[in-house]
Structures are given as C-alpha cells and as structure tokens.
C-alpha cells in the first residue's frame, strides 16, 4: 500500500556533518521525513477549470489530498474529476450544487446526496465515503441521511480562510495550526491557495507531520493506506512509479552546505527536497530545478545530465539542519 512505503530520512543535527555520509530513502509522493502524525488537506468545490493546475502543484509537492466535489461540477467536468483520481487524490461528496442543505426536507437531502454520489462515481469510478456539508451547515437529519448512504460527515478543524480572500501568508499561517489527526479547509480555485502549498508542506515537514487520508470510520486524518480504516485506494501521484534517492553532504562551510542527491531505479524522475527555515536553497545543478517562493522546497527533474544532482543551502542561522528528501517519483 502507498502508506506502507513512506520513507523515513534521519536528519543530521550537528553543524559538523561528516562529508560524504549518505542517507538513502525509497520514497513515493507524500513520503516526507519521519511521520509522527497525519493531517487531512482538503479542497472543496471542484472540479473546476483550475483543478488541473491545482493537481500539478499537489503532485510537485508530493501531496495526496481529499477533494470534496459537488456532483454538478463532477458531471460538468468529468475529465478533471478523473484526473483527481489519476493523480492519487481521494474524492468525496460536497452535495449536488452547494445549497443550504439544512433548509431541505429529509427527502430532498436524500435526493441531493444520492445524485451527487452517482455523478462523482460515474466520473471517477470511485464511490464517495465522506461528505462535507456546504458552508459546514448540518443538523441531525442531514447527518442521518448521510450515514444511510454510507457517508461519514467531515467538517474541518482549521479554516484556511482562502474563500475569504486570505493572502498566501495568511493561508500558510492558518495551516501552521494543524495538529496530528486534524483537517484543514481549502478550496479548488484560489491562486493564493496553490501558491501556499509549498510553504504549508515545508511547515508540516518541519513538524514531522505528513498528508494523510481521512478515515471513513473516525473522520480523522490517518496514514495514506488508511491504517486499517478501509475504503477504496487510489494510485499515488505520478502513476505509482517510485525510485530511490540517496543524499550526501560533501561540503559544509560556516555559512552554507552542499547536498548531493543520487537517484536510482529510474532514468526519468522527479525529486522533492525540503530544508528547514530560515535555511534557503540557492544554487542548483545537474537537473531542471524549481524552488518555491519560500526558498525551502526544491523540485528537481531529470534533464539528461545523469542521475546525480546537487544544490547549495545557506544556513541563515540554522546550522544544525540538513536537507530532507521528501519524495522520489519515477516518470
């Protein structure tokens, strides 16, 4: 299972790292360093015209998330809904068309959720097991109807406020409150949400928290394989290919250090690496590099220069931390 392949990468915690000491992980997306807990990253109101862009950002950062789709959007954007599953996301029910469901009769609730379930399953091949009421508005009748359809109601513990025009910094700050088992509300469309994802992941990694699935049994975030929680699984991002990444630290100076990463198991690959703030990744070589706006997350893709790449990280006062390999994806 995907979660059972999560790799753990030990962090060298002294400033006198011995050059050339290698640390090897076999990672798949969402395989951060040590996972001492899991959080549920959720995106409401899809699929939309922005879904493809969102999925690209999630995959680039090794994230699996839960997509609370409206049935109407799934019906109107079938290819985008299918792309969610192909990218390794979990799909869930967010009603038919985002109405205020507590104003409905029991029969209307039943019809709404059933119609949404059918549309999502038709588009994705996956029958939802989770339900998030629009606006977080619920009552006993709605919960009972959802349960009768095999749906576990999931609200949220942290509101990113992205629906309310929150800035990237505000979204990141709100997400930093997440604790193990908790769930955050985000949305499919906002550009600021997409821009915040690399920093959200860097913060989670620094706290040894990893993205997980939401258990249909408890409504809490658990390991990506469900930890025995059951439910349909979807392939990991990147189509399931994995590779091995070995990190070494051949040069350590007073203000910076170099990391060398060797990839095996694939000739075409994408590796995501993170450093702990206030460290910043600067120079890179021997790959096609993309560094997020925080300067802490590097996505490196093979570019024909071989299977070893490197980069320089400035300490900026944090001389104890070393770069952590977050994921290695073949293809």
N, C-alpha and C positions, 0 to 999 in steps of 0.2 A: 504494500500500500504506500501511497505517497508520503504520509506522515512518518512511516517507519524508516524512510530513507533520509530523514532530516539529519544533516551532518552537524557535528559539534567541533568548533575550532577553538583551541585554547589560545588565550591572549597572553603574550609575554608581557609581564607587568613591571619590568625593570628598565631603566634607561641604559643599561649596559648589555643589551642583547648581543649574543654571540653571532657574528656574521655567518650566513650560510646555514643556520639551523632551519630545517624545513618542517612545515606543518602541512599535512595533507588531509583534504576532505573530499568526500564524494557527495556532491550537493545537487539538489534539484531546487527549482524556484521555491521561495519561501523557506529555504533551508538556511536560516541565519546561524549565528554562533549558538551558544548554549541557550536552549529554550526553557526558561524556568516558568513559563506560563504562556497562554494564548489569548489573543484578543480577536474580536469579530469586527472586521472592516466591512461596512455595508453601504450600498449605493442604491438609492431609491429612484423611482420614476422613469426608469428605462424600459426597453431600449429606445434610444433616440439616434439622431444623426451624429451625436457626439460619442456614441458608445465605442466605435472603433478606435478613436483617439484615446479614450479612457483605457481601453484594454491594452493598447500599446504601452501606455505608461505603467500600468499594473504589471505587465509581463516584464518590462525592462527593469523593474524593481523587485522582481521575484515575489509578487503578491498574489495570493488567492483570496477572493473576497466573495461576499454574498450579495447578489443582485436582486433587489426587491422590485420586480417588474409589474407594471399594470398589464392586465390582459389585453386591453385595447392596443397598447403600444407593441406588445409581443405579436399581435395579429398583424399590425401595420408595418412592422419592421422585423420580419421573420429571419432574414439573414443576420441581422445584428443580434437577435436573441440566440441563434445557433452559434454565432461567434463567441458569445459569452461562455457557452459550454465548452467549445473547442479550446478556448484559452484557459480552461481549468477552473472557471468560476462556478459557484453554486447559484442556482436560480430559485427564486421564491415568489410568493404571491403578495401583491400590494394592491389588491382589489381590481375591479374591471376598469374603472376610469377615474379613480381618486375622488370619489364622492364622500360626503359626510355620512358615514355608514350608520352612526348611532341614531340618525333620523329615520332609518328604514324599518320596515316591519321585518319579522323573522324570515318570512318567505322571500322578501326582497334581498335580504342578506345572503340567504342560501343561494339564490339565483346568481347574485353578483359574484360570489366567491367561486361557485361552480363554473361559471362562464370563464372567469379568469384562469382557473386551473386548467381548463380544457384548452384555452388559447396558448398558454405557456407550454403545456405538454405537447401540443401539436407542433409548435415552432421549434422546440428544443429536444423533444424526446424524453424529457425528464418531468415527472410529476412532482410539483412542489410539496414540501413537507413543512414549510414555515410560512407564516402570514404576518405581515405588518399592517395594521390599520392605518389608513390615510390620516395624517395630522396627529397620529398617536391617540386618536379618539376611540375609546372602546367601552363596552359595558358587558354585563353578564350574558346577555342574549347573543351578542356578537362572538364572544369567546366560546359559547356553547356551540354555535353554528360552525365556527372554525374547527373546533375539536371533532365535530361529527363528520367533517370532511377530511380528517386526518392531518389537520394543520395545527402546528404549535404557534401560538401568538408570541411575537417578539417585538418589544418596543426598543428602547435604547437606554444606555447608561450615560452616555456623553453625546451632546448635540454639538456638532462642528460649527453650526450657525452659517454654513455655506449658502443655505437657502435665503439667508437674511443679508446677503452682501458682504459677508466676512472677508477680510483680507487674507492673503496667504499666511502671514504671520499669526493672525488670529486663529485660523484653522489649525495651524501647527500647535499653537499654544493650547487650544482646547483639546486636541488629540493627546497632548502630553499628560493629561489627567487619567488616561486609560489605565486600568489595573487588570491583572490576570482574570480572565473569565468575562470581562465586560465587552460591551458592544457600542460602537460609535455610529451615529447617523451622518451620512454624507449623501450626495446626490450625483446623478449621472452627468448633468450638464455643465456645471460651473468650471470655467477655466482655472479659477483660483484653487479649486479642489484638486485638479490634476497637477498643478504646479506645487501643491503642498505635499504630495505623496512621497517624493524622495526624502524630504525632511521628516515626515511622520515616521517613515521606516528607519531613518537614522536614529531617531529618538527611541523607538521601540528596541532596536538592536542594542543601544547603549544600556538599556534596562533589562536585557535578556528576555524580551517579550517577542513573540512571533505571531504572524497572522494565522488564524485557525478557522475551522468551520463552526457553525452554531449548531449545537446538539438539538435534534428534534425532541429529545426526551426532557431536557432541562432548560433549553433556551439560552444556555451559556456557551461561551467560546471554549472549544476543546481542540485537541490536535487535529490536523487536517484529515487523518484517517477516521476521525470520529471517536477514537479511543474506546471502541466498543459501542458507540452510540447508534450505529446502524445508519441506514439511509443510502441512497444511490451515490456513487462516487463519480467524479468526472476526471478526465486525464489532466495531468499537471500542465501548466503553461509551457508552450514550446512543443507540444505534441508528445511529451513524455520522455524525450531524449535526455540522458544525463551524461556527465563527463566528470573527470577528476581534476581538481585544481590544487597544486602544491605551492604554498607561499614560503618564501625565504626572505631574509633581511640582510643582504650582503654588505650594506653600508649604513652606519649610524654615526651621525655627527652631532654636534652640540645643539643645532637648531633644526635639524631635519633628518630624515632617513629614507632609504630606498627600499622598495618592495619589489621582488621578482616573483612572478607567477608563471608556473609551467602547467599547461593543460594537456591531459592525455585522455584517450578514449574517443576523440572526435577531431576531425580536421577543420570543421566549421563549428564555431562555438560562440557563446556569449557568457561572460563572467561579470558578476556584480560584486563589487568590493566596497566596504564602508570603513571609514575611520571615525574616531570619536572626537566631536567638537571639544575644544576650539581648533583641533588639528585641521589642516586644509590640504587637499590634494592639489599639486601644482603641475609639474612636468610629467608627461606620459610618453611612452614609446612602444613601437612594435605592435600596434593594433589600432583599430578605429575607436577612438575614445569619446565618451560623453560624460561630463562631470555636472552634477546637479548644481542649482543656484547656491546651495549652502557650501559647496566645495567639499562635502564629506562623503558623497556617494559617486563612485566611478562605475560606469557601464562600459566594458571593453569588448569589442567584437573582433573576431579574426579578420585579417585583411591581406592574407597571403605572405605575411612576414614571418611565418613559423608559429609554433605553439608556445612561445615564451614571450611575455610582455612585462613591462615594468612601469613604475611611477615613483615620483618623489612626493613626500608628505612633510609639510612644515609642522613642527611641534606646537608652536604658538603657546607655550607654557605647559602643554601636556606631553611630557617626555616619556611617560610610562606606557602609553597605549601603542598598540600596533594594529595595522590594517587587518580587517577580518573579511574572509571570503564569505559572501552571503549566498551565492548560487553559481552553479555552472550548468549551462544548458547547451545541449548539442543541437546543431542545425542552424 
